[in-house]
Amino acid sequence: MSPSMPMRTAQTRSRRRLQWIVAALATVPLASASREIVLGPAGVPGGSPSVNPTVDSAFRYANVYKAAVAPIIWSQLGRVERSPALSFALSSLFVGGLSRLGSWQQRGRPHPVIIGAVGLELVAPPLLIIWQRRIRNAGTPIEESS
């Protein structure tokens, strides 16, 4: 056993953990979007069905894109450390958190569940991208399996 073998094993474990965490976290926007597509604005914690039809329509339509994030992320798990699509999907979640901050500033404090979502959107994506790059830069052996 070479001296680099334990390091590669640690890198492989780190890569596998990243895959599992990213896969699990991707279910959050999918579940949220699915509920909001079906229920409209009433599906948002603290939401209300009393919006005009145009806002309801736009809201449901936009949630289709939020739902699309999970399958994109899942499709990239086999190349988690070198996927630009994964980096872009995570970055879009971060920008979504920034847009929620803008709403908070303009419209007022949202429901506590939404505050939790903002926290997750602003903290998790940058940390996951940093982790992704660390694994890539460490030269983890490429495994195509997820």
C-alpha positions, 0 to 999 in steps of 0.5 A: 500500500502506497503512502498516497493510498490513505489520502485517495481513500479520504478524498474518495470518501469526501467525494461520496459525502458531497454526492449524498449531501448534494443529492439530498439537498436537491430534494428541497427545491423539488418538493417546494416547487411541486407543492407550489405548482399544484397549490399556487401561492396558497402552497407557500408557508404563510401564503395566500390564494388571494392573488390575481390570476396573472400573478398565480400563473406566473408563480406556478410557471416560475416554480417549474424552473425551481423543480428542474434544479433537482434533476439537473443536480442528480444528473451531475452526481457522477461528475460532482467534482467537475460539473459546470452544470452543478456549479451553475445550479448551485449558483442559481439557488444562491441568487434565488436566496439573494432575490428573497432578501430583496423581497424581504427588504421591499415587502417585509419579513416572510414566514419563518419557513421562508427565512430558513430557506433563505438561510439555506440558499445563502449558505449551502451553495457557496459551501458546496461549491467550495467543497466541489472545487477542493475535491477537484483540485485534490485530484480525486480519481474520476469515478463515473458512478454516483 
